[in-house]
Amino acid sequence: MDKIETMRFKTSLKCEGCVTKVTEPLNQLVGEGNWAVDLSSPERQLKIYSGNVTEVQIVEAMKGAGYTAERIA
């Protein structure tokens, strides 16, 4: 069984419409229910709950949807 790791990213997401645009690529990459976006945080924080993806994969998926993601500690 893979270790579940929570990765956090600062994103350029601004609204629910933005979240809708990244839903399909993130669901394909990490699976539905394995990620969440907090639009109320100053960083518009994206949390990934998966041990099966890399930071680069997340950044590229977000970039492909037209948004930025930068890992935060």
N, C-alpha and C positions, 0 to 999 in steps of 0.2 A: 504494500500500500504506500502510495506517495505521501510525503509530508505536505500538509496544507500550510502554505505560507501566505501571509497577507502583504501584498505590495501596495504602496500608496503613491499616487501620482498627482502633481499639480497639472491642471488641464486648462485649455482655452474654451471649454464648454460654458455657455452662457444661459441656456434655457432648456426647457423640456424638449423643444424641437431639436436642439443639438443632441440631446441624449438619444432621441429617436434615431438620428442619423448614425450613431455609433453602436446602436443595439445589435444590429445584424452582425457586423464584423466581430464585436466582442463575444456575442453568443457563439459564433462559429469557432472562435479561438479558445475561449475558456469555459464555455457552456452557460446556458441560461441559469441564473441564480448564483453564479460564481463571481459576480461583480456588482458594484453599486457606485452611484455618483451622489455626492452631497453638494448640491448647488448652493446651499446656504453658507458653506464655508468659503472664506476668502480665496482659497486655492482652487475652488470648484473640484474638490478632491474625488478622485477615482480610486476605489479600492478593488483589488483583485484578490480573490480567495482561491488560489490554486497553486500547486507545486509543480505544475506541468508546463508552465510557460516562462519565457525569459522577459526581462525588461525590454530588450530590443524588439521582441515580437509585439508587445503591447504598444510601444512607441510607433512602430510601423503600421499597426492596425489603426491607430488613432490618426496618424498622418494620412493614410489612405482614405479616411473618411473626411479629411479636411481640417483636422484639429491637432493641437500639440498636447503632448504629455511628457512631463519631466518627473522622474522618480524623486520622492522625498523620503527622508529617513523616518 
